[in-house]
Each structure stands twice: as C-alpha cells, then as structure tokens.
Amino acid sequence: MNYPDEWTQEEYLINKKKLERMGVKVVLVDTILTPIEKVHTVIYNPYELSKNPKGSVFVFYCYSGSGTFKRLKEYKKKFPDYHCISLKGGRGYWRKNMTVADDI
C-alpha cells in the first residue's frame, strides 16, 4: 500500500479495516492529551509507540490537523520503521458516529 501524508477520517476507518485484515497494526496517536470519543487512541509516547510491530501505521492527530502535518517529517525521522500519517482536520473534524461497512 502507498501511504500518503494525510488521511481523512473516512480514509482512516477504511484503511484501518483493510490493513488490520492483512495483519498491519494501525494506531491513532493523540498528541494533545485529548482522546476522541468512541475510538481507541494512544497518547504520544515514543518509547511505547516503538514497542509496536515494525511496519505499523501511526496516525497522529491534534486539534486541527495542521500541527501534526507540520511535524510529520519529525515523526517519520523518529519512527523510520513505521508509517507515519497525519489525520486531516484533526480532532475538530472527527465525526464520532461515522462508521464504514465491514465488507470493505
């Protein structure tokens, strides 16, 4: 799979299902200490994140998405064995009731 720099919420939900069926772990990373309702997030902690299997996908979010997008090069340098993506629109555009079909 080709990994872009940003995913929308819909792309995140679809790609998470697809990748996890292929055995790739996808982690939604909270960089602002504000979890998103109805979805599992982990707090940004480089030591803990590096315990994930190599090849995992880290999707970083902040309030608007611009902060994590600006820091994406830093994340990619810090986690060279992982795929780093910014959540477009961040927490502010997250729709807590959005779902995708299981047959994707």
C-alpha positions as CSV (number, residue, x, y, z in Angstrom):
1,M,0.0,0.0,0.0
2,N,1.1,3.5,-0.8
3,Y,1.0,5.7,2.4
4,P,0.1,9.3,1.8
5,D,1.0,12.1,4.3
6,E,-2.7,12.6,5.4
7,W,-5.8,10.6,5.8
8,T,-9.3,11.9,6.3
9,Q,-11.4,10.2,9.0
10,E,-13.1,8.1,6.3
11,E,-9.8,7.0,4.8
12,Y,-8.5,6.2,8.3
13,L,-11.6,4.0,9.1
14,I,-11.5,2.2,5.7
15,N,-7.7,1.7,5.6
16,K,-7.6,0.6,9.3
17,K,-10.0,-2.3,8.4
18,K,-8.2,-3.2,5.3
19,L,-4.7,-3.1,6.9
20,E,-5.7,-5.0,10.0
21,R,-7.1,-7.8,7.9
22,M,-3.6,-8.0,6.3
23,G,-2.0,-8.1,9.8
24,V,-0.8,-4.5,9.9
25,K,-1.5,-2.6,13.1
26,V,-2.9,0.9,12.8
27,V,-2.6,3.2,15.8
28,L,-4.4,6.5,16.3
29,V,-2.0,8.7,18.2
30,D,-3.2,11.6,20.5
31,T,-0.6,14.4,20.5
32,I,-2.8,16.8,22.5
33,L,-3.9,14.7,25.5
34,T,-7.5,14.9,24.4
35,P,-8.9,11.5,23.4
36,I,-11.5,11.1,20.7
37,E,-14.8,9.6,21.8
38,K,-15.8,6.1,20.5
39,V,-12.4,5.3,19.1
40,H,-9.3,3.8,20.7
41,T,-6.4,6.3,20.9
42,V,-3.0,6.1,22.5
43,I,-1.1,9.1,24.0
44,Y,2.0,10.1,22.1
45,N,4.9,8.4,23.8
46,P,7.9,7.5,21.6
47,Y,9.1,4.7,23.8
48,E,5.7,3.0,24.0
49,L,5.0,3.5,20.3
50,S,8.3,1.8,19.4
51,K,7.0,-1.4,21.1
52,N,4.5,-1.8,18.2
53,P,5.4,-4.3,15.4
54,K,7.6,-2.8,12.7
55,G,5.6,-1.7,9.7
56,S,2.7,-0.5,11.9
57,V,0.9,2.7,10.8
58,F,0.8,5.6,13.2
59,V,-1.9,8.2,12.5
60,F,-1.2,11.3,14.5
61,Y,-3.8,13.9,15.4
62,C,-4.0,17.3,17.0
63,Y,-6.9,19.8,17.2
64,S,-6.9,20.9,13.5
65,G,-4.5,18.5,11.8
66,S,-2.1,21.3,10.8
67,G,0.2,20.8,13.8
68,T,0.8,17.1,13.2
69,F,1.1,17.7,9.4
70,K,3.8,20.2,10.1
71,R,5.6,17.8,12.4
72,L,5.2,14.8,10.1
73,K,8.9,14.9,8.9
74,E,9.9,14.8,12.5
75,Y,7.7,11.8,13.2
76,K,9.0,9.9,10.2
77,K,12.6,10.6,11.2
78,K,11.8,9.4,14.8
79,F,10.0,6.3,13.6
80,P,11.8,5.1,10.5
81,D,10.5,1.5,10.7
82,Y,6.8,2.7,10.8
83,H,4.5,4.6,8.5
84,C,3.5,8.0,9.9
85,I,0.4,9.8,8.7
86,S,-1.4,13.0,9.9
87,L,-5.2,12.9,10.4
88,K,-6.6,15.6,8.1
89,G,-8.8,18.0,10.1
90,G,-7.6,16.5,13.3
91,R,-9.9,16.1,16.3
92,G,-12.0,19.1,15.2
93,Y,-13.4,17.3,12.1
94,W,-13.8,13.9,13.7
95,R,-17.4,12.7,13.5
96,K,-17.9,10.3,16.4
97,N,-20.8,8.4,14.8
98,M,-19.2,7.9,11.4
99,T,-18.7,4.2,10.5
100,V,-17.8,2.2,7.4
101,A,-19.2,-1.0,6.2
102,D,-17.5,-4.2,7.3
103,D,-17.4,-5.6,3.8
104,I,-14.8,-3.0,2.6
